[in-house]
Structures are given as structure tokens and as C-alpha cells.
Amino acid sequence: MGTRIHEPGESTPSSSTSRDSQSNHSRLALLGNPNTGKTTLFNRLCGVRSKTANFPGSTVEARVGSRTFESTRYELVDLPGHYGLNLDRPESRLCRDYLTGHIDDTDRPDGIVIVADATNLSRNLILISQALQQDLPAVVALNMIDLAQKGGLTIDVEKLSEHLGCPVVPMCARTGEGVDELLKAMGNLQHSDVNLPDPTNAQTASVWADEVVSRSVGGHDAVGSAGDTFTDRLDMAFTHPVIGLLVFITIMTGLFWTIFALATLPMDLIELIFSWLGNLVGGVLPEGAIKSLITDGVIAGIAGVVVFLPQICILFFLLSLLEDTGYLARAAFVTDRVLRRFGLPGQAFVPLLSAHACAIPAIMSARLIPDHRDRLATILVAPFMSCSARVPVYVLVIGMLFGDNALYAGLAFTGCYVLGALAALISSLIFRRTFLKGPSRPMILELPTYKMPSITSALLTTYDRALVFLKNAGTVIVAICIVLWWLGEYPHVPPPAEATAIRAQAELVETEDPAEAQALIAKADIMEARHAKSSSFMGRIGKFAEPVFEPIGYDWQLTIGVLSSLLAREVFVSTMSVVFAGMDEDPAEDETVRQRIVGAKRADGTLLFTTPVAASLLVFYVLAMQCLPTLAVTRRETGSWNWAIFQFVYMSGLAYVFSLITYHGLIWMGVT
């Protein structure tokens, strides 16, 4: 069957043909306000059988999945959360156009599953009434029924169903309670046949919602007065301008400490697996270009990225849990005050938060910001936020600086995120007081109820992110590593005269002192390997650009890593593993990728990654613009290459200056 929501470049087969050929197939749209647990329900229903995609001609993401129940295959489309179909917002327009069939090459769904928050039914009823007037059969999934009951609310589901004219199923998406009943109801959707309020008359729709609640809901007006006393105290702390900010920093530091503390064992295991695989393949293949390509290019390149998968998974798992508890919304409230002081609108919080995953969707989501200057400022500073592609570099360099000290490493990791955020805020302040003058708008934010996080939903989110990361490692990064291997292998050059002389000396002493002969041969091998690498195309490129990066402590080898990561930041580690392949003075048989990089030497034999160099590199990767796809998206969203070029020059220049200060400052203080 063909899906109507597709990714760019996919063909769009006729959905009507697909549905006609399968009478037991139904496509349903999941609709709901933000923070109703809609995506948790989607994950519960579809699990890993889902993908993230875009509507044709839109940058707003939706998720598409499927579930088979009692011989019926349901295709579920998780639409973006919003507060009303009649609002002039991108997410509202997209949902409205999809439900009415006004998106090119996209048919209407067969029905709607409307997800509502049982603890805040009055607000949810506005969207429910609008959805029921779309001439589509529907069912209302009354989610978080457990929280409503704990808060003292009693909901008469039969009366509520009568008022809405469609089935209502009480449920809890987090635990799975009521999901089977919802699946049964999805096979018996109904068109609403009751009088519903005019969606264009806000006053009438409020009145109607209050009447429905008064006739269907009993008990407390909120989620329990006793419970509110405790949660209100939590909110007072979490949203306090000082305490809330300290709590946020503490939680983030603890999160990053956990990443380093828990990821050590799986990272070591992954490194051992790739080391074993490299030795196995190297022992089977004959000496030559093919062996070098596979062991030093492909395997070493992939290992340089996959080894950091545990950190990526732990990061997104913990962030998903935090979001599910309702805490991140409180963090948004705290940071909104900060953002407005630096000239950013409150609506910029969501793009800046999502930029921690990737700057590309963050820049695209800035379309939701109504003011042009606010939107442009957000686009320009979003790449400063530390994205997941920087994590491998952070882990590698912080490991060089602090070794196995998880506490210091966690603090340093937090410092990277803080530095990026400060750079974004200060840059925004400069922009808004110069060429983007104007006031910023406050954000209207609804605080969701506190709830236990869904482990299942967090695991599925982690699975999605890990899959994207691995797909990138298996395609783009492998291709880059192959190109880098070729650049580092060719052209072949004769060995240096000094290495030839050392080999001749080894032959003379071989019979008298075999151990000394072996040491001389090993020295000649390293000398020839370094000469070959420095004389290759890669070496020539690195040496050509080396004068630019030498003031911040980088030699031609490190320069190659910086230049290659313009394509993708996470390529840096793979590049370093390819650059230093075969250049170890005393390689161990089970040497890992990280050990190879940490022990790298300059041409004069001195250690490359000294503390000043590592710190300079860390600062550079926090601040620099090193992602060509991001620049392309900036150009598309702003409509001009001028802004993309400005973003690249400004960020790269800032990174260079602060790396220069870091490097020479540490040397001046006597740090080696």
C-alpha cells in the first residue's frame, strides 16, 4: 500500500487504488492538543513500525505507522499537536488541509482518532468539536484517565459520548490500559450527529465546552486539591527565575554525568568488537590496497562513529524521559525569561531545544515564529546549540582532558552546552541591537500535568535516533572515509633516504643483534608511513591549509580532520582514525580507535593532543559552523545565500578567535 505522507523524492501512488484493493485497510489520523500523550499512544500502537516523514510541500513533520488488529490493518498518521484547526499557524493549517483533502497528491483519511487529556477536558473539547465537524467518522481517546481518577475526577463516559456523538474510550497510553478497547472502537468509528458549536465563534465554543464538562465530569475542578498543593510547590521551584535555572543546570549536569558513567562499558565492548573484526579481516586478506581500504578505511571509519552510539542512545533516552514527566515544559518557562532578555522570542525555545538533536529541523521549525526578525535571529543562532553530531567529538576530546573522571567529564560536557547556548544568546543580543532591531514577543505556554514517564516511548524515541545515526554512519560517513583513504594512500612516493639508510643498518646488525634490527625496521616503517601520508593528496591538502590553523595549535593532520568535518561534524573521529592508520610507533594488537587517536604524534614525534590543543579543539567544535546541509537549509528558509554565508563566516570566525585565546591562554599559564 502507498502512503500519502512521503519523504522528498518518493513517488506518490494512488491511495484510493490501494484501499479499494484491500477492504480491511483503514488510514486514520491522530489529532490532539500538545501534551495530551498523542505521540505516546502512537508509539504504543505502532512501535518500531513507524517512520518520520513530511507532507508534500511542508516542513512540518508527521509520523506514519501501522497496526493490525482483528484482520484490519490500520495506517496511523500522527499529526502535529495544536490548539485549533481554525488558527493561522503552520501546524493548524497542515492538519486542517490534511483532514479536508487539500494537500497535493494526498487523499483524506478514513477517520480520526482524537486524543484528549482527561485531566483538562474543557480545553481539549474545543479541538474535539472542530475535528468532529470535518465530516469524518471519529473516536475520542480519553487519555490519562488514571491521573484524572487519582485527582478525584469522575467522568461519565456514556454521557460524554452522547454530547459528542461519537465513541469515547477511557485509556492510559503510558501503561497500555484501554488500548485494546480503543482498537476495537477504531473499527467502529461514527460520524457525529449532534449539534456542535460554530468553530468560528470562540465565545460560543467556550460556553459549549463548559456545559459538556459540567454534565459529564464530577469531582474536583482540577487534578485534586491535595495533589495540586505538592505540584504547585514543584512548579514554584522549577519556574523560579533563580532556583529554576539552578535546577535546570543541575539536572543537565547529572544527565551528562550519567552518559559518561554508563556508556564506558558498551563503548569498550564496541571498540573490542571492531578491533577484533579489523584483525580478523586483516589476517584473511593479502597485503595490498584492498586490505588497507577495508581495514584502515571502512572498518576504522565506521568504528570511529559507532563507538559513540551508547552516548547518543543514553542522551536521547534520558531527554525523552524528562520530556514525558512534564519537566522540560517548566524548563522552557524558565528559559523564556532569559531568551527575551537577549532579544529572542519565547517561541524560539522549541527550535533551540530541538537543535540539540540537529540544527536542520530546528531551523525549519523556526517557521512557527510569526515575526520575521525574531525568526531570522533564531535561524542564525540555532547552530550554536550543541547537536548530537558534536557528541562524538565532545566525548573524544573530553576523554583526553579528564580521562575516566566521570564527574569532571560531566561538568565539561555541560560546559560545552552552556558555552554554545551563551554564544547563541550573546550573538542574538548583538543582532537584535544592530541589523535586526525590534522587541521580542513573550511565549504563551501551557504547563502539562506531572506524570510518570513512559519507558516504552523513551525506548522507541531512542531507537529512532539510533537508527538515523547508524544510517548516517552506514552511508555518508563510509563514503567520506573511502574518499579520505584514497586521498591518504595516493600518490605512492619512494621512501625517504633516512628510512632507507636505517633499513640498511638493520640488515648489517641482524645477525649480531636481532632485537636491535627489529627496532630499526619498526622505526623505518613508521618513518615511511608518515612520509607516505604527508606526501599523499591528503597530506598536501592539509599542509596547504595548515598555516591557517597552526596559530590555534593544529598541524596538517588535525587540519584535515577539521576540513573534512565541514561535510558532517561526526566525521572528525573517523577522519582521525583514517589519518593515523599505520602510524603508531608501538601498536598493540587490540588497539582501539580512541587509543590510536589519543596517542597520535606530530611530524617531530611530539604528542599532538596536548591539553592546550585538546581544549582549543573542543572550543572550536562548540562554536564553529561545520555542516554544509545546515547552510543549505538556512539559505532555503531565509531565501538568500547572503544569510547562509554570514552565518558561516560569523560562527567560524568566532570559533577561531576563542580557540586562539584558549590555546595561547593555557600555554601562557604553563599548561602542557
C-alpha positions in Angstrom: 0.0 0.0 0.0 1.2 3.5 -0.7 1.4 6.1 2.0 0.2 9.6 1.3 2.7 11.2 3.5 6.1 10.8 2.0 9.6 12.0 2.0 11.0 14.2 -0.8 11.8 12.2 -3.9 9.4 9.4 -3.2 6.7 8.6 -5.7 3.1 9.0 -4.6 0.9 6.1 -5.7 -2.8 6.3 -5.7 -4.1 5.7 -2.2 -7.6 5.1 -3.4 -6.4 2.2 -5.5 -4.6 0.8 -2.5 -7.6 1.0 -0.3 -10.0 -0.4 -2.9 -7.8 -3.5 -3.3 -7.8 -4.1 0.5 -11.2 -3.6 2.1 -9.6 -4.4 5.5 -7.3 -1.4 5.4 -8.0 1.9 7.0 -6.0 5.1 7.3 -6.6 7.1 10.5 -5.3 10.5 11.6 -4.2 11.0 15.3 -5.3 14.5 16.3 -4.9 16.3 19.6 -3.6 19.3 21.6 0.0 19.4 22.7 0.8 17.4 25.9 -2.1 15.0 25.6 0.0 11.9 25.2 -0.8 11.6 21.5 2.7 10.5 20.4 2.9 8.1 23.4 -0.3 6.5 22.1 1.1 6.4 18.6 4.2 4.6 19.9 2.1 2.2 21.9 0.1 1.3 18.8 2.8 1.3 16.2 6.1 0.6 18.0 9.1 0.4 15.7 6.8 0.1 12.6 6.9 3.8 12.0 8.8 6.5 10.3 9.1 10.2 10.4 8.2 12.0 7.1 6.9 15.3 5.8 3.7 16.2 3.9 4.3 17.2 0.3 5.3 20.8 0.2 5.6 21.1 4.0 8.4 21.1 6.6 6.2 20.2 9.5 6.9 16.6 10.5 4.4 13.8 11.0 5.0 10.2 11.9 3.4 7.3 10.0 3.0 3.8 11.3 0.7 0.8 11.1 -1.0 -1.7 13.4 -3.0 -4.8 12.5 -5.9 -5.7 14.8 -8.6 -8.4 14.1 -7.6 -8.7 10.4 -7.8 -5.0 9.8 -4.6 -3.1 9.0 -4.6 0.5 10.4 -2.3 3.1 8.9 -1.9 5.8 11.6 -0.7 9.3 10.9 0.5 11.2 14.0 -0.3 14.8 13.1 1.5 17.7 14.9 -0.1 18.8 18.2 -2.0 22.1 18.0 -4.8 24.0 19.8 -7.3 24.6 17.0 -8.0 23.8 13.3 -9.0 27.4 12.7 -5.8 29.0 13.9 -3.4 30.7 11.4 -0.5 28.6 12.5 1.6 26.2 10.3 0.7 23.1 12.3 -3.0 24.0 12.4 -3.1 24.7 8.6 -1.4 21.5 7.9 -3.8 19.4 10.0 -6.8 21.3 8.5 -5.6 20.8 4.9 -4.9 17.1 5.5 -8.3 16.4 7.0 -10.1 18.2 4.2 -8.0 16.7 1.4 -6.4 20.0 0.3 -2.8 18.7 0.2 -1.5 17.8 -3.3 -1.4 14.1 -4.1 -2.8 13.3 -0.7 -6.3 11.8 0.0 -8.3 12.4 3.1 -8.0 9.9 6.0 -10.8 7.4 6.6 -11.3 8.6 10.1 -9.9 10.5 13.1 -8.7 9.3 16.5 -8.9 12.4 18.7 -6.6 12.2 21.8 -7.8 14.2 24.7 -6.4 14.9 28.2 -8.8 13.6 30.8 -7.4 15.9 33.4 -8.1 19.0 31.3 -11.1 18.1 29.3 -12.6 21.6 29.0 -9.6 22.9 26.9 -9.5 19.8 24.8 -13.2 20.0 23.8 -12.6 23.0 21.6 -10.4 21.0 19.2 -12.6 17.9 19.6 -15.7 19.9 18.4 -13.7 21.3 15.4 -12.5 17.8 14.4 -16.0 16.3 14.7 -17.2 18.8 12.1 -14.8 17.7 9.4 -17.3 15.1 8.0 -15.2 12.2 9.1 -16.0 9.3 11.4 -14.2 9.6 14.7 -13.4 8.2 18.2 -12.2 10.1 21.2 -9.3 8.5 23.1 -9.7 9.9 26.6 -6.1 9.6 27.7 -4.5 10.0 31.2 -7.7 8.6 32.8 -5.5 7.3 35.7 -4.3 10.8 36.6 -7.9 12.1 36.4 -9.1 9.4 38.8 -6.2 10.0 41.2 -7.1 13.7 41.2 -10.7 12.9 42.3 -12.3 13.4 38.9 -15.2 11.1 37.8 -16.0 11.1 34.1 -19.3 9.7 32.8 -18.1 8.3 29.5 -21.6 7.4 28.2 -22.8 11.0 28.8 -19.7 12.4 27.2 -20.2 10.2 24.2 -23.8 11.3 23.9 -22.8 15.0 24.0 -20.1 14.4 21.3 -22.0 12.0 19.1 -19.1 9.5 18.8 -17.5 6.8 20.9 -15.3 7.8 23.8 -12.7 5.3 25.2 -11.0 6.0 28.6 -7.4 4.8 28.5 -3.8 5.3 29.6 -1.3 5.3 26.7 1.6 5.1 29.2 0.5 1.8 30.7 -1.5 0.4 27.8 -4.8 0.4 29.8 -7.7 0.7 27.4 -5.6 0.3 24.2 -7.5 -2.9 23.2 -10.8 -1.2 23.7 -9.6 1.7 21.5 -8.5 -0.7 18.8 -12.0 -2.2 18.8 -13.6 1.3 18.6 -11.3 2.2 15.7 -13.1 -0.5 13.7 -16.5 1.2 14.5 -16.0 4.9 14.0 -19.0 7.1 13.9 -20.0 10.5 12.3 -21.1 12.9 15.0 -24.8 13.7 14.6 -25.2 16.2 17.5 -25.3 20.0 17.3 -21.8 21.3 17.8 -20.7 25.0 18.3 -19.7 27.2 15.4 -15.9 26.8 15.2 -15.5 30.5 14.2 -17.3 31.7 17.3 -14.9 31.4 20.2 -17.4 32.6 22.8 -20.0 30.0 21.9 -17.3 27.2 21.8 -16.2 28.1 25.3 -19.7 28.1 26.7 -20.4 24.7 25.0 -17.2 23.1 26.4 -18.1 24.2 29.9 -21.6 22.8 29.6 -20.3 19.4 28.4 -17.9 19.2 31.3 -20.5 20.2 33.9 -22.8 17.4 32.6 -20.2 14.7 32.2 -17.5 15.3 34.8 -17.8 15.2 38.6 -15.4 15.6 41.5 -12.7 18.3 41.8 -12.4 21.1 39.3 -8.8 20.3 38.8 -6.5 17.4 39.4 -7.2 17.1 43.0 -6.6 19.9 45.6 -4.3 17.7 47.7 -2.2 16.8 44.7 -2.1 20.4 43.5 -0.5 21.5 46.7 2.6 19.4 46.1 2.7 20.0 42.3 2.2 23.8 42.8 5.2 23.8 45.1 7.2 22.0 42.5 6.2 24.5 39.9 7.1 27.4 42.1 10.6 25.9 42.4 11.0 24.7 38.8 9.8 28.0 37.3 11.6 30.3 39.8 14.0 32.7 37.9 17.0 31.7 40.0 16.1 28.3 41.6 14.6 27.1 38.4 17.7 27.9 36.4 19.9 26.2 39.0 17.7 23.1 39.0 17.9 23.1 35.2 21.8 23.2 35.2 21.9 20.6 38.0 19.6 18.2 36.1 21.6 18.7 32.8 24.9 18.1 34.6 23.5 14.9 36.2 22.3 13.8 32.8 25.7 14.3 31.2 27.5 12.6 34.2 25.2 9.6 33.6 26.1 9.5 30.0 29.8 9.1 30.8 29.3 6.8 33.8 27.0 4.3 32.0 28.5 4.4 28.5 32.0 3.3 29.3 31.3 -0.5 29.3 29.3 -0.6 26.0 31.8 1.7 24.3 34.7 -0.6 25.3 32.8 -3.6 24.1 32.1 -1.9 20.7 35.8 -1.0 20.3 36.8 -4.5 21.1 34.4 -5.9 18.5 35.7 -3.6 15.8 39.3 -4.2 16.8 38.7 -8.0 16.6 36.9 -7.5 13.2 39.8 -5.5 11.8 42.3 -8.0 12.9 40.2 -10.9 11.5 39.7 -9.2 8.1 43.4 -8.1 8.1 44.5 -11.6 8.7 42.5 -13.1 5.9 43.1 -10.5 3.2 46.5 -10.4 1.4 48.6 -7.3 1.7 47.7 -4.5 -0.7 45.2 -1.7 -1.4 42.1 -3.8 -0.8 43.2 -4.8 2.7 44.2 -1.2 3.5 40.9 0.1 2.2 38.7 -2.3 4.2 40.7 -2.3 7.5 42.1 1.3 7.6 39.3 3.0 5.6 35.9 1.3 6.1 36.2 -0.6 9.4 38.2 2.1 11.1 36.0 4.8 9.8 32.7 3.1 10.9 34.3 2.2 14.3 35.2 5.9 14.8 31.5 6.8 14.8 29.6 3.7 16.0 31.7 3.6 19.2 29.8 6.7 20.3 26.4 5.2 19.8 25.9 4.4 23.5 26.3 8.1 24.4 23.8 9.1 21.7 21.3 6.5 22.9 21.6 7.4 26.6 21.3 11.1 25.9 18.0 10.8 23.9 16.6 8.2 26.3 17.1 10.5 29.3 15.8 13.5 27.4 12.7 11.6 26.4 12.0 10.6 30.0 12.5 14.2 31.1 10.1 15.5 28.5 7.5 12.8 29.4 7.5 13.8 33.1 6.5 17.4 32.1 9.7 18.9 33.4 11.0 20.2 30.1 8.0 22.5 29.8 8.9 24.1 33.1 12.5 24.5 31.8 11.0 26.2 28.8 9.2 28.6 31.1 12.4 29.5 32.9 14.5 29.9 29.7 11.7 32.1 28.1 12.6 34.9 30.5 16.3 34.5 29.6 15.6 34.4 25.9 13.6 37.6 25.8 16.4 39.5 27.6 18.7 38.6 24.7 16.2 39.6 22.0 14.8 36.1 21.2 11.1 35.4 21.2 9.6 32.9 23.6 8.7 30.8 20.6 12.4 30.3 19.9 12.7 27.8 22.8 11.3 24.9 20.9 13.6 25.4 17.8 16.6 25.9 20.1 15.8 22.8 22.2 15.3 20.7 19.1 18.7 22.0 17.8 20.3 19.7 20.4 19.3 16.9 18.2 20.0 18.6 14.8 20.1 22.2 13.7 18.3 21.4 10.4 14.8 20.6 11.8 15.4 23.4 14.4 15.8 26.0 11.6 12.9 24.6 9.7 10.7 24.8 12.8 11.5 28.5 13.1 8.7 28.9 10.6 6.4 28.8 13.6 7.7 32.1 14.8 5.4 34.9 13.4 7.8 37.9 13.4 10.3 38.0 10.6 13.2 39.5 12.7 12.5 37.0 15.5 12.6 34.2 13.0 15.8 35.3 11.3 17.6 35.8 14.7 16.6 32.3 15.7 17.8 30.8 12.4 21.1 32.5 12.7 21.9 31.3 16.2 20.3 27.9 16.3 23.5 26.1 15.1 25.3 27.3 18.2 23.3 24.8 20.2 25.3 21.6 20.6 23.7 19.0 18.3 24.1 15.2 18.5 26.7 15.2 15.7 29.1 17.1 18.1 28.7 14.4 20.8 31.4 12.1 19.4 33.9 14.9 19.2 33.0 16.1 22.8 33.4 12.6 24.1 36.7 12.0 22.4 38.3 15.3 23.5 36.8 15.5 27.0 38.1 11.9 27.5 41.6 13.3 26.5 41.3 16.1 29.1 39.8 14.3 32.0 40.3 10.6 31.4 37.9 8.3 33.4 36.8 11.0 35.9 33.0 10.9 35.1 32.3 13.9 37.3 34.7 16.3 35.6 33.8 14.9 32.3 30.1 15.5 33.0 30.8 19.1 34.1 32.9 19.7 30.9 30.1 18.2 28.8 27.7 20.6 30.5 30.1 23.4 29.9 30.1 22.7 26.2 26.3 23.0 26.0 26.4 26.2 28.2 29.1 27.7 26.0 27.1 27.1 22.9 23.9 28.5 24.5 25.8 31.6 25.7 27.2 32.2 22.2 23.7 31.9 20.8 22.3 34.4 23.4 25.0 37.0 23.1 25.0 36.7 19.3 21.3 37.2 19.3 21.6 40.3 21.6 24.2 41.8 19.1 22.0 41.0 16.1 18.8 42.4 17.7 20.5 45.7 18.7 22.1 46.2 15.3 20.6 45.0 12.0 17.6 43.2 13.5 16.3 45.8 15.8 12.9 45.3 17.4 11.2 43.9 20.6 10.8 40.1 21.1 7.4 38.5 21.9 6.7 36.6 25.1 5.7 32.9 24.8 2.3 31.6 25.9 3.0 28.2 27.4 0.7 25.6 29.0 2.3 23.5 31.7 1.3 19.9 31.3 0.5 17.7 34.3 3.3 15.8 36.0 3.2 12.1 35.2 5.4 9.0 35.2 7.4 8.8 32.0 6.8 6.0 29.5 9.8 3.7 29.3 8.4 2.2 26.1 8.0 5.6 24.4 11.6 6.6 25.5 13.0 3.4 24.1 11.2 3.9 20.8 12.5 7.5 20.6 16.0 6.2 21.3 15.6 3.6 18.7 14.5 6.2 16.1 17.5 8.4 16.8 20.0 5.5 16.9 18.6 4.3 13.5 19.2 7.7 12.0 22.7 7.8 13.4 23.6 4.4 12.1 22.1 5.1 8.7 24.3 8.1 8.5 27.3 6.1 9.6 26.5 3.4 7.0 26.1 5.8 4.1 27.6 9.3 4.2 30.4 8.5 6.6 31.5 5.3 4.8 31.7 7.2 1.6 33.7 10.0 3.1 36.1 7.5 4.8 36.7 5.8 1.4 37.5 9.1 -0.2 39.8 10.0 2.7 41.5 6.7 2.5 42.2 7.2 -1.2 43.5 10.7 -0.6 45.8 9.3 2.1 47.1 6.4 0.0 47.9 8.1 -3.2 50.1 9.0 -5.0 52.7 6.5 -3.9 56.1 8.0 -3.3 59.5 6.4 -2.8 60.6 6.1 0.9 62.8 8.9 2.4 66.5 8.4 2.2 66.8 8.4 6.0 64.4 5.4 6.2 66.4 3.5 3.5 69.6 4.1 5.4 68.0 2.8 8.7 66.9 -0.4 6.8 70.4 -0.9 5.5 71.7 -0.5 9.1 69.2 -3.1 10.3 70.5 -5.6 7.7 74.1 -5.1 9.0 73.2 -5.8 12.6 70.6 -8.5 12.0 72.9 -11.5 12.6 74.6 -10.0 15.6 71.6 -8.3 17.4 68.2 -9.4 16.0 66.3 -7.3 18.6 68.1 -4.1 17.6 67.4 -5.0 13.9 63.7 -5.3 14.6 63.7 -2.0 16.4 65.4 -0.3 13.5 62.9 -1.9 11.0 60.0 -0.7 13.1 61.4 2.8 13.2 61.9 2.7 9.4 58.3 1.5 8.9 56.9 4.5 10.9 59.1 6.9 9.1 58.0 5.6 5.7 54.3 5.6 6.8 54.5 9.2 7.9 56.4 10.3 4.8 53.8 8.5 2.6 50.8 10.1 4.4 52.3 13.6 4.4 53.2 13.3 0.7 49.7 12.0 -0.3 46.9 14.1 -1.6 45.5 14.3 1.9 48.9 15.5 3.3 49.3 18.1 0.6 45.8 19.5 1.3 46.5 19.5 5.0 49.8 21.3 4.6 48.3 23.8 2.2 45.7 24.8 4.9 48.0 24.2 7.9 49.2 27.9 8.1 45.6 29.0 8.8 45.1 26.6 11.7 48.7 26.5 13.1 48.1 29.5 15.4 45.4 27.6 17.3 47.7 24.5 17.7 46.7 22.3 14.8 49.2 20.5 12.5 48.3 19.3 9.0 46.8 16.1 10.3 44.4 17.9 12.6 43.7 20.4 9.9 42.4 17.5 7.7 40.0 16.5 10.4 38.6 20.0 10.7 38.2 20.4 7.0 36.6 17.0 6.4 34.0 17.7 9.2 32.6 20.6 7.2 30.6 17.9 5.5 29.4 16.4 8.8 30.8 17.1 12.3 30.8 13.5 13.4 33.2 12.6 10.5 36.0 14.1 12.5 36.6 11.0 14.6 36.5 8.7 11.5 38.9 11.1 9.7 41.4 11.0 12.5 41.3 7.2 12.6 42.0 7.1 8.9 44.7 9.7 9.0 46.6 8.0 11.8 46.2 4.4 10.5 49.5 2.6 10.3 51.4 5.5 12.0 51.7 4.1 15.5 55.2 3.7 16.9 54.3 0.7 19.1 50.8 -0.5 18.1 49.1 -3.1 20.2 47.3 -5.9 18.5 44.0 -4.9 20.2 44.5 -1.2 19.9 41.2 0.7 19.8 40.3 3.7 17.6 40.4 6.1 20.5 43.7 4.9 21.7 45.1 5.4 18.2 43.9 9.0 18.1 44.9 9.9 21.7 48.4 8.7 21.1 48.9 10.5 17.8 52.2 12.3 17.1 53.3 15.3 15.1 55.9 15.0 12.4 58.6 15.8 15.0 57.5 12.9 17.2 55.9 15.1 19.9 52.4 14.4 21.2 49.7 16.0 19.1 46.8 16.2 21.5 48.3 18.2 24.4 45.9 19.9 26.9 46.0 23.3 25.1 45.4 21.6 21.7 42.5 19.5 23.0 40.9 22.4 24.8 41.3 24.6 21.7 39.7 21.9 19.6 36.8 21.5 22.0 36.0 25.2 21.9 36.3 25.2 18.1 33.8 22.4 17.7 31.4 24.0 20.1 31.3 27.3 18.2 32.2 26.6 14.5 29.7 26.1 11.7 30.7 22.7 10.3 27.7 21.4 8.5 27.0 22.2 4.8 23.5 20.8 4.9 22.6 23.3 7.6 23.9 26.2 5.5 21.7 24.9 2.6 18.6 24.9 4.9 19.4 28.4 6.1 19.6 29.6 2.5 16.2 27.9 1.8 14.5 29.3 4.9 15.8 32.8 4.5 15.6 32.9 0.7 19.2 34.2 0.3 22.7 32.8 0.3 23.8 36.0 2.0 22.4 35.0 5.3 24.0 31.5 5.0 27.4 32.9 4.1 27.1 35.4 7.0 26.2 32.5 9.4 29.2 30.5 8.2 31.7 33.4 8.4 30.4 34.7 11.8 30.4 31.3 13.5 33.7 30.1 12.1 35.4 33.4 12.9 34.1 33.4 16.5 35.3 29.8 16.9 38.7 30.6 15.6 39.1 33.7 17.9 38.1 31.8 21.0 40.1 28.8 20.1 43.1 31.1 19.7 42.5 32.6 23.1 42.1 29.2 24.7 45.2 27.7 23.2 47.6 30.6 23.9 46.0 31.3 27.3 46.6 27.8 28.5 50.2 27.9 27.2 50.8 31.2 29.0 49.5 29.7 32.2 52.1 26.9 31.9 49.6 24.1 31.0 51.1 21.4 28.8 
